[in-house]
Amino acid sequence: MDQFKRYLMMQKEMAEANLRIVNRFLSGVESKAEKRTSKIRIIQKVLNNAAKPLHVSEILSNAKRDFNVELERDSIVSAIVKKMKAGKVFVRTAPNTFALKDQTSGKPQKGGRK
């Protein structure tokens, strides 16, 4: 029986070591995913929090205030327009003013560009 107990203890230690490795891997994956947030995702969060269309300058200031991220104006306008042309996520409600597609009827208001 003594050998069998040692065998069981060895198996237990190996299982615990494997579990520590799995937990370390999982915590590392989660923290990396949380650290990386794309510009588009930040813009979506800003517009979602506002729950209304925002001008680009408001998007920039809200991103800085809420996420401590400095976005470049031309870069985010370009990214938003690219998504709009693909029919995804954003709509233009007025010049340089954008909303999430699901916050509106999906159509720009009068005076807005496509």
N, C-alpha and C positions, 0 to 999 in steps of 0.2 A: 504493500500500500504506500509505502514511503516514496517510491519512484513515481507512482501514479499521482500523488499529491504534488510532487515537484513538476511533473508534466503539466498538471492543471495550472499551477502558479505561473509557469512559463507561458502558457497559452493566454492566461489572463493579462500578463504584462505586455505581451505582443498585441493583444486586442486594445488595451489602453493606449499603447504607443500609436497604433494605427488611428485610433479615435482622435488623439491629440493632433496628428498630422492632418486629418480631414478637417477638424475644427479650425486649425491655423490657416489652411487653404481657403476655407469658406469665409473666414473673417477678412482675409486679404483680398478676396474677390469683391466682397461687398464694399469695402472701404475704397477700392479703386473705382468702382462704378459710381459711388457717391461723389467722389472728387471730380470726375469728368462730367461736365454738363456742356452740351453744345450751345452755340449762340442761338440757334433756332429754338432749342428747348427753353432757354432763359427768356427769350422773347415771348414764347407761348405762355410761360408762367406769369410774366409781367401782365400780358393782356388778360389772362384768365383771372388774375387777382383784381385787376381793374374792372372787369366785367363790362367794359365799354370800349369803343374805339379810342385809340390814343395816337397823338401826333408823334413822329419819330423822336423829337426832343423829349417828350414825356416818357417814351419807352427807354431812352438812354438814361434819364435821371432816375426812373424807377428801378432799372437794372442796377445802377450804382447804389441806390439806397437799400434795396431789398436783398441783393446778391453780392454786393461789393465787387462788381465787375464793370470795367470800363469797356464799352463796346464802341466800335468805330461806326460813325453814321453811314458812310457810303457802303461799308461792308454789310451792315444789317439791312439796309434798304435793298441792296442787291440780292441778298439771301431771301428776303420776304417776297420780292417780285418774282424770283425764280420759283418759289413754292406756289405763288399765285398762278403763274402761267401753267404750271403742272396741274392746277385745279385742286391744290391741297392746302389745308390749314388756314390760310389767310385770305382776307378780302380787303380791298382799298375802299374806304368809305368817303374819303375826300383827299385832296392833294396831300401826300406824305402822312396820311392818317390811315391806320390799319386796325383791323379787328380779327378775332378768330372767326373762321367760317361758321362754326356752330353757334356763335353769339348773334349772328345776323341771319337773315333769310338766305344767305349765300350769294346775294346779289349786291353790287355796289349801289349806294344811294345816288340820287341825281347829283350831278356835278363831279362825281368821282370818275376816275379812269379805270379801264380794265387792265 
